Amino acid sequence: MERLQQQFRYLQDPNLVARFQRICGVRGTGSLNAASRAHSHNNGAFYHRVSGETGSESSAGIGAGEGENVQTAALGLRGRTSDLKHDPDKACRNGAAGGETAEVRVGLRAELSGSAGSEDRRGSQNGSEDPESSRGSTVKPLRKNSLTGDVGQEFVIENRFLYYLFTFGTELGNEFFYITFFPFLMWNLDAFISRRLVIIWVWVMYLGQCTKDVVRWSRPASPPVVKVEMFYNSEYSMPSTHAMSGTAIPFALFCMTYSRWEYPTPLGFSLALCWCLLVCSSRVYMGMHSVLDVIAGFLYSVLILFFFLPVLDLIDGFNLTCRFAPLLIVSLHLGLGLFSFTLDTWSTSRGDTAQILGTGAGVALASHVNYRLGLMPDPPPDQLPLALPVFSAGLVGMAVLRLVLGVLVLVGTRALMKAVTIPLVCWVSGVPAGDVRKARQHMEVELPYRYIVYGAVGFNVLFLVPLLFTFLHLL
């Protein structure tokens, strides 16, 4: 047992994440960067550092350093993540030192590193370039922190290919991917597979987010970890829901299509494995998760697939045919959100999970309506297995046209529903609507707003948009 605990501690060690980042060419600048420069550069855009920065620029803080002493100090500064959610101004401590003043950080590093660290800081403040930083391009973290608005600190990228590769990998678990990938499957390939994949995705993400709020582990400490991404930095870490979705989606897709569609099975499995490995490793590269978080997310997702794949026929059949399905669908998805998020602190994960549940409810309702109206019928069993269409310019053009028009409808639906729903829910619940960001932190506003908005989006994915395509002769 002791040996197992040591192995867990090793896999959770932020220094292991930092070593992986260094191997992949990610390094902290080790200098005091100017906070004002954050507004003059796009996140993720490469640019070359200029030495001799003027004194008018305000110092933002040290880059991600290395060494046990720095790590220990960072761990001491972080505190509990639950405290961060009570006070968002403290959220920078959850794996980031960006919220402290330059004077506090300089004093801390002086205590930790001694005279050698002082010489490094003096060189940085005088505008001298870090020799290690000059070998690559200096960038800002991807997107600001969703809770605090912290834009993070600069770091050096020495391998641009890996940077873009892992950025793509981490985007495979973000909202933009979901709002394009699932609709693309529904509108261009197989609605039968897509609506079942949404069921798997909803349960995987729901259970993953709930587990995070039970375990409540913080993100890897920075330093020594470099925060390549900041958006989810204030949320809990264990397990990695990116790793869970990056495992569940490709392997569920493979399991549901290998006997339904004609394609080389080794190719399908290889693509699913590459997808999974890319997403999982990208979370370590981004500094968002420990290796243990990612492994736990992978195994957790496999366990969920083991239980849910055999009952998909039953769940999907109920959604389509049962006359009471709409009532149960709405009640179940609402109940799951209310049951899981009765905490007295605000968390971005609550809204994200309500958003996922709302989308799943909307898709399930649309599938029931389609079945009742005889729209988008599934191909009969005697037509299986289905043959992949022959690629042509016309096929690709039509798929792109459907995707663009459909996503525009979904984006318009989301914008319209947000504009109508937030003030309405605030009025009903008695929450002041002057500051929308603060109003959305109230559970009585956030849950119904997310359910209604993304329920409408999910419904339109499978009902309104295909109906529009039929009217325009695009299906």
Stockholm file with secondary structure:
# STOCKHOLM 1.0

chainA/1-475         MERLQQQFRYLQDPNLVARFQRICGVRGTGSLNAASRAHSHNNGAFYHRVSGETGSESSAGIGAGEGENVQTAALGLRGRTSDLKHDPDKACRNGAAGGETAEVRVGLRAELSGSAGSEDRRGSQNGSEDPESSRGSTVKPLRKNSLTGDVGQEFVIENRFLYYLFTFGTELGNEFFYITFFPFLMWNLDAFISRRLVIIWVWVMYLGQCTKDVVRWSRPASPPVVKVEMFYNSEYSMPSTHAMSGTAIPFALFCMTYSRWEYPTPLGFSLALCWCLLVCSSRVYMGMHSVLDVIAGFLYSVLILFFFLPVLDLIDGFNLTCRFAPLLIVSLHLGLGLFSFTLDTWSTSRGDTAQILGTGAGVALASHVNYRLGLMPDPPPDQLPLALPVFSAGLVGMAVLRLVLGVLVLVGTRALMKAVTIPLVCWVSGVPAGDVRKARQHMEVELPYRYIVYGAVGFNVLFLVPLLFTFLHLL
#=GR chainA/1-475 SS CHHHHHHHHHHHCHHHHHHHHHHTTEEECCSCEEGGGGGSSCTTCCBCCCSSCCTTSCEEECCCCCSHHHHHHHHHHHCCHHHHHHCGGGGGGTTCCTTSCHHHHHHHHHHHHHHHHHHHHHHHHTTCCCTTGGGSEEECCBSCCTTTCCCCCCEEESCHHHHHHHHHHHHTTSHHHHHHHHHHIIIIICHHHHHHHHHHHHHHHHHHHHHHHHHCCCCCCTTTSCCSBCTTTTSCCSSCHHHHHHHHHHHHHHHHHTTTEESCHHHHHHHHHHHHHHHHHHHHHTTSSCHHHHHHHHHHHHHHHHHHGGGHHHHHHHHHHCTTHHHHHHHHHHHHHHHHCCCSSCCHHHHHHHHHHHHHHHHHHHHHHHHHHTCSCCCCGGGCSEECCCCCHHHHHHHHHHHHHHHHHHHHHHHHHHHHHHHHHHHHHTCCCSSHHHHTTSHHHHHHHHHHHHHHHHHHHHTHHHHHHHHTTCC
#=GC SS_cons         CHHHHHHHHHHHCHHHHHHHHHHTTEEECCSCEEGGGGGSSCTTCCBCCCSSCCTTSCEEECCCCCSHHHHHHHHHHHCCHHHHHHCGGGGGGTTCCTTSCHHHHHHHHHHHHHHHHHHHHHHHHTTCCCTTGGGSEEECCBSCCTTTCCCCCCEEESCHHHHHHHHHHHHTTSHHHHHHHHHHIIIIICHHHHHHHHHHHHHHHHHHHHHHHHHCCCCCCTTTSCCSBCTTTTSCCSSCHHHHHHHHHHHHHHHHHTTTEESCHHHHHHHHHHHHHHHHHHHHHTTSSCHHHHHHHHHHHHHHHHHHGGGHHHHHHHHHHCTTHHHHHHHHHHHHHHHHCCCSSCCHHHHHHHHHHHHHHHHHHHHHHHHHHTCSCCCCGGGCSEECCCCCHHHHHHHHHHHHHHHHHHHHHHHHHHHHHHHHHHHHHTCCCSSHHHHTTSHHHHHHHHHHHHHHHHHHHHTHHHHHHHHTTCC
//
